[in-house]
Amino acid sequence: MLILGICCMSLLIVSLDNTALNVALPAMQRELDASVAGMQWTIDAYTLVLASLLMLAGSTADRVGRRKVFMAGLVLFTLGSLLCSLAPNLESLVAFRAVQAIGGSMLNPVAMSIITNTFTDPRERARAIGVWGGVVGISMAAGPLVGGLLVDSVGWRSIFWVNLPVGLAALLLTFRYVPESRASRARRADPVGQLLVIALLASLTYAIIEGPEAGWLSPLTLSLAGAAVLALAGLVLYEPRRAEPLIDLRFFHSAPFSGATVIAVCAFASLAGFLFLNTLYLQNVRGLSALHAGLYMLPMAAMTFVCAPLSGRLVGARGPRLPLLVAGTAMTASAVLFAGFRAETDNVLMFTGYVLFGLGFGMVNAPITNTAVSGMPRAQAGVAAAIASTSRQVGSTLGVAVIGAVIAAGISGTSYADGFVEAAVPAWWVIAGCGLAVLLVGALTSGKWAKGTALRTAERLASPGPRETAPANA
């Protein structure tokens, strides 16, 4: 339990940082004279680098030692937070957010790998993951409030100061109490695969964020889209040929694992888009302060806090199916309220939408994580957890990029106050589609057939595959 608490501290500072940052966006936008695209980059510079490096961090931790990598991540994340608080302009802030992300890539998947190797009983592990999900709820509840209070009283730079004492405390506790662990057989690095992942995510994100201004059919946008397609094709063709790939594509033979990956992308795209839209609306359209905007979103955060540990217990007792169905239904209903009934303009509808979304998102995290690591050999726990975490960050990156692009196109030539609600309607339908995908994919990949594919995949992963020349993937 002490190790679980220490690992949760790393999740707390990462999640708290992201939720507090959303509340601070309008203040940052004013001080740094940034556009909507500039605000997107303050978020996506972090999630893009994080998503690109998570799998490398997971496999490196399995190879050289999870505690070593975890401590290095705490140092870099804390240092990056300090640098962000001192950033003199938007370009520096984006660069320092990337430094934060390098450290963050060494935290969550490695912490999950530590938890997986500490809690070996499936029921205990599901409950531990429920606690882990509850920390996300705490950060969502505390982030807007703490962030709003700090922004209104001290300034947006102070939101990064919160990470400093927590990061240092987690570093000292890790050094004292967390034992070192690593995979029984080391996996070699895959630099080509790593470069292809970076190229895919970077080119796709850049194309979506800059597309509205450059033009969707401009040479720049088309070139970036082409680069993303080529990088994806390179991954699909290159990775199966390696004995020790960065992404073991055999993982995706398991329907629950593939489903968890898709659900993670959709759920976190919904969350990122939801927070981005509401932060801009509450402060730039309604004129609320950062603290009041945080208080408005408290119902969503409170429901996530309540439902996340409940979801963990449900997964441990009955499996992931029920939480996934509830999550997909609630998230879809919330977005439909905003898209079809303009819930922003009516407080009762808006708070109903917040409660529904918090319920749905609180239910979705535990089944994603549990499904991703269940059935996988413990030697590959870090890589499996990293793929799940990467899916979350890819979703967050795409959510901000797509929703921001929709808003930027919709309010072009008009003021926020006059055009935001109508411009947000297509964005809300995108979020509704993501929620519906959570529902349908969750139903399809949590039944008897899906469990059979998971068992067969686990058997293949537990013994050398026909393409392997060494037992390093066992």
SULBELVEN-V302868 format. One record per residue. N is the residue number from 0. RES is the residue in one small letter. SS is DSSP state (H for helix, E for strand, L for the rest). Layout:
# SULBELVEN-V302868
n->[N/N]
res->[RES/RES]
ss->[SS/SS]
This chain:
# SULBELVEN-V302868
n->[0/1/2/3/4/5/6/7/8/9/10/11/12/13/14/15/16/17/18/19/20/21/22/23/24/25/26/27/28/29/30/31/32/33/34/35/36/37/38/39/40/41/42/43/44/45/46/47/48/49/50/51/52/53/54/55/56/57/58/59/60/61/62/63/64/65/66/67/68/69/70/71/72/73/74/75/76/77/78/79/80/81/82/83/84/85/86/87/88/89/90/91/92/93/94/95/96/97/98/99/100/101/102/103/104/105/106/107/108/109/110/111/112/113/114/115/116/117/118/119/120/121/122/123/124/125/126/127/128/129/130/131/132/133/134/135/136/137/138/139/140/141/142/143/144/145/146/147/148/149/150/151/152/153/154/155/156/157/158/159/160/161/162/163/164/165/166/167/168/169/170/171/172/173/174/175/176/177/178/179/180/181/182/183/184/185/186/187/188/189/190/191/192/193/194/195/196/197/198/199/200/201/202/203/204/205/206/207/208/209/210/211/212/213/214/215/216/217/218/219/220/221/222/223/224/225/226/227/228/229/230/231/232/233/234/235/236/237/238/239/240/241/242/243/244/245/246/247/248/249/250/251/252/253/254/255/256/257/258/259/260/261/262/263/264/265/266/267/268/269/270/271/272/273/274/275/276/277/278/279/280/281/282/283/284/285/286/287/288/289/290/291/292/293/294/295/296/297/298/299/300/301/302/303/304/305/306/307/308/309/310/311/312/313/314/315/316/317/318/319/320/321/322/323/324/325/326/327/328/329/330/331/332/333/334/335/336/337/338/339/340/341/342/343/344/345/346/347/348/349/350/351/352/353/354/355/356/357/358/359/360/361/362/363/364/365/366/367/368/369/370/371/372/373/374/375/376/377/378/379/380/381/382/383/384/385/386/387/388/389/390/391/392/393/394/395/396/397/398/399/400/401/402/403/404/405/406/407/408/409/410/411/412/413/414/415/416/417/418/419/420/421/422/423/424/425/426/427/428/429/430/431/432/433/434/435/436/437/438/439/440/441/442/443/444/445/446/447/448/449/450/451/452/453/454/455/456/457/458/459/460/461/462/463/464/465/466/467/468/469/470/471/472/473]
res->[m/l/i/l/g/i/c/c/m/s/l/l/i/v/s/l/d/n/t/a/l/n/v/a/l/p/a/m/q/r/e/l/d/a/s/v/a/g/m/q/w/t/i/d/a/y/t/l/v/l/a/s/l/l/m/l/a/g/s/t/a/d/r/v/g/r/r/k/v/f/m/a/g/l/v/l/f/t/l/g/s/l/l/c/s/l/a/p/n/l/e/s/l/v/a/f/r/a/v/q/a/i/g/g/s/m/l/n/p/v/a/m/s/i/i/t/n/t/f/t/d/p/r/e/r/a/r/a/i/g/v/w/g/g/v/v/g/i/s/m/a/a/g/p/l/v/g/g/l/l/v/d/s/v/g/w/r/s/i/f/w/v/n/l/p/v/g/l/a/a/l/l/l/t/f/r/y/v/p/e/s/r/a/s/r/a/r/r/a/d/p/v/g/q/l/l/v/i/a/l/l/a/s/l/t/y/a/i/i/e/g/p/e/a/g/w/l/s/p/l/t/l/s/l/a/g/a/a/v/l/a/l/a/g/l/v/l/y/e/p/r/r/a/e/p/l/i/d/l/r/f/f/h/s/a/p/f/s/g/a/t/v/i/a/v/c/a/f/a/s/l/a/g/f/l/f/l/n/t/l/y/l/q/n/v/r/g/l/s/a/l/h/a/g/l/y/m/l/p/m/a/a/m/t/f/v/c/a/p/l/s/g/r/l/v/g/a/r/g/p/r/l/p/l/l/v/a/g/t/a/m/t/a/s/a/v/l/f/a/g/f/r/a/e/t/d/n/v/l/m/f/t/g/y/v/l/f/g/l/g/f/g/m/v/n/a/p/i/t/n/t/a/v/s/g/m/p/r/a/q/a/g/v/a/a/a/i/a/s/t/s/r/q/v/g/s/t/l/g/v/a/v/i/g/a/v/i/a/a/g/i/s/g/t/s/y/a/d/g/f/v/e/a/a/v/p/a/w/w/v/i/a/g/c/g/l/a/v/l/l/v/g/a/l/t/s/g/k/w/a/k/g/t/a/l/r/t/a/e/r/l/a/s/p/g/p/r/e/t/a/p/a/n/a]
ss->[L/H/H/H/H/H/H/H/H/H/H/H/H/H/H/H/H/H/H/H/H/H/H/H/H/H/H/H/H/H/H/H/L/L/L/H/H/H/H/H/H/H/H/H/H/H/H/H/H/H/H/H/H/H/H/H/H/H/H/H/H/H/H/H/L/H/H/H/H/H/H/H/H/H/H/H/H/H/H/H/H/H/H/H/H/L/L/L/L/H/H/H/H/H/H/H/H/H/H/H/H/H/H/H/L/L/L/H/H/H/H/H/H/H/H/H/H/H/L/L/L/H/H/H/H/H/H/H/H/H/H/H/H/H/H/H/H/H/H/H/H/H/H/H/H/H/H/H/H/H/H/H/H/L/L/H/H/H/H/H/L/H/H/H/H/H/H/H/H/H/H/H/H/H/H/H/H/L/L/L/L/L/L/L/L/L/L/L/L/L/H/H/H/H/H/H/H/H/H/H/H/H/H/H/H/H/H/H/H/H/H/H/H/H/L/L/L/L/H/H/H/H/H/H/H/H/H/H/H/H/H/H/H/H/H/H/H/H/H/H/H/L/L/L/L/L/L/L/H/H/H/H/H/L/H/H/H/H/H/H/H/H/H/H/H/H/H/H/H/H/H/H/H/H/H/H/H/H/H/H/H/H/H/H/H/L/L/L/L/H/H/H/H/H/H/H/L/H/H/H/H/H/H/H/H/H/H/H/H/H/H/H/H/H/H/H/H/H/L/L/H/H/H/H/H/H/H/H/H/H/H/H/H/H/H/H/H/H/H/H/H/L/H/H/H/L/H/H/H/H/H/H/H/H/H/H/H/H/H/H/H/H/H/H/H/H/H/H/H/H/H/H/H/L/L/L/L/H/H/H/H/H/H/H/H/H/H/H/H/H/H/H/H/H/H/H/H/H/H/H/H/H/H/H/H/H/H/H/H/H/L/L/L/L/L/H/H/H/H/H/H/H/H/H/H/H/H/H/H/H/H/H/H/H/H/H/H/H/H/H/H/H/H/H/L/L/L/H/H/H/H/H/H/H/H/H/H/H/H/H/H/H/L/L/L/L/L/L/L/L/H/H/H/L]
